Amino acid sequence: MTNDDFTDMAADMQFQEDDDIRRAALGFISDAWAEAIACGVDTDAVAHAAMFTALADLVSTYGEDAVAKLAEGLPERIQRGDYSVNRVLQ
């Protein structure tokens, strides 16, 4: 194995770890979301609270300018279906 092979393997492992971490995070958020709904909290209120929390955390970490730039791409991603759960992939 060459250094390039190790680098590629490490990158693949990091991607898998990142993917696993994101999947776990989504599971935690989904569970909290479901619990709030089960306790009678309105879905819109949960959605707004989740978006506020996410954006506030990102701003705290990366700053307003970086998060504003990230948010600029949201309309295209939403229209493309990146956030549509029940979409058909061809």
C-alpha positions as CSV (number, residue, x, y, z in Angstrom):
1,M,0.0,0.0,0.0
2,T,1.2,3.5,-0.8
3,N,0.7,6.7,1.2
4,D,-2.0,7.6,-1.3
5,D,-3.9,4.4,-0.5
6,F,-3.7,5.2,3.2
7,T,-4.9,8.7,2.6
8,D,-7.8,7.5,0.5
9,M,-8.7,4.9,3.1
10,A,-8.5,7.4,5.9
11,A,-10.7,9.8,3.9
12,D,-13.3,7.0,3.3
13,M,-13.3,6.1,7.0
14,Q,-13.7,9.8,7.9
15,F,-16.7,10.1,5.5
16,Q,-18.3,7.0,6.9
17,E,-17.8,8.3,10.5
18,D,-19.2,11.7,9.5
19,D,-22.1,10.0,7.8
20,D,-22.7,7.9,10.9
21,I,-22.5,10.9,13.2
22,R,-25.0,12.8,11.1
23,R,-27.3,9.9,11.0
24,A,-27.2,9.6,14.8
25,A,-27.7,13.3,15.2
26,L,-30.8,13.1,12.9
27,G,-32.1,10.3,15.0
28,F,-31.8,12.3,18.2
29,I,-33.5,15.3,16.6
30,S,-36.2,13.2,15.2
31,D,-36.9,11.6,18.6
32,A,-37.0,15.0,20.3
33,W,-39.3,16.3,17.6
34,A,-41.7,13.3,18.0
35,E,-41.7,13.7,21.8
36,A,-42.6,17.4,21.5
37,I,-45.5,16.6,19.1
38,A,-46.6,13.8,21.4
39,C,-46.7,16.3,24.3
40,G,-49.0,18.5,22.2
41,V,-46.6,21.1,20.9
42,D,-47.7,22.5,17.5
43,T,-45.6,21.2,14.6
44,D,-44.9,24.7,13.4
45,A,-43.6,25.8,16.8
46,V,-41.3,22.8,16.9
47,A,-40.1,23.6,13.4
48,H,-39.4,27.2,14.2
49,A,-37.7,26.3,17.5
50,A,-35.5,23.8,15.6
51,M,-34.5,26.2,12.9
52,F,-33.8,28.9,15.5
53,T,-31.7,26.6,17.5
54,A,-29.8,25.3,14.5
55,L,-29.1,28.8,13.1
56,A,-28.2,30.2,16.4
57,D,-25.7,27.4,17.0
58,L,-24.2,27.9,13.5
59,V,-23.9,31.7,14.0
60,S,-22.2,31.1,17.3
61,T,-19.7,28.7,15.6
62,Y,-19.2,30.3,12.2
63,G,-20.5,33.9,12.5
64,E,-23.3,35.8,10.8
65,D,-21.7,36.2,7.4
66,A,-20.9,32.5,6.9
67,V,-24.4,31.5,8.0
68,A,-26.1,34.1,5.8
69,K,-24.1,32.8,2.9
70,L,-25.2,29.2,3.7
71,A,-28.8,30.4,3.9
72,E,-28.6,32.0,0.4
73,G,-28.4,28.5,-1.1
74,L,-31.4,27.2,0.8
75,P,-34.1,28.2,-1.8
76,E,-32.4,26.3,-4.6
77,R,-31.8,23.2,-2.3
78,I,-35.5,23.3,-1.2
79,Q,-36.8,23.5,-4.8
80,R,-34.4,20.8,-5.9
81,G,-36.0,18.5,-3.3
82,D,-33.0,18.1,-0.9
83,Y,-35.3,18.4,2.1
84,S,-38.3,16.4,0.6
85,V,-38.5,13.2,2.6
86,N,-40.9,11.3,0.3
87,R,-39.4,12.1,-3.1
88,V,-38.8,9.6,-5.9
89,L,-35.2,9.2,-6.9
90,Q,-34.7,8.1,-10.5
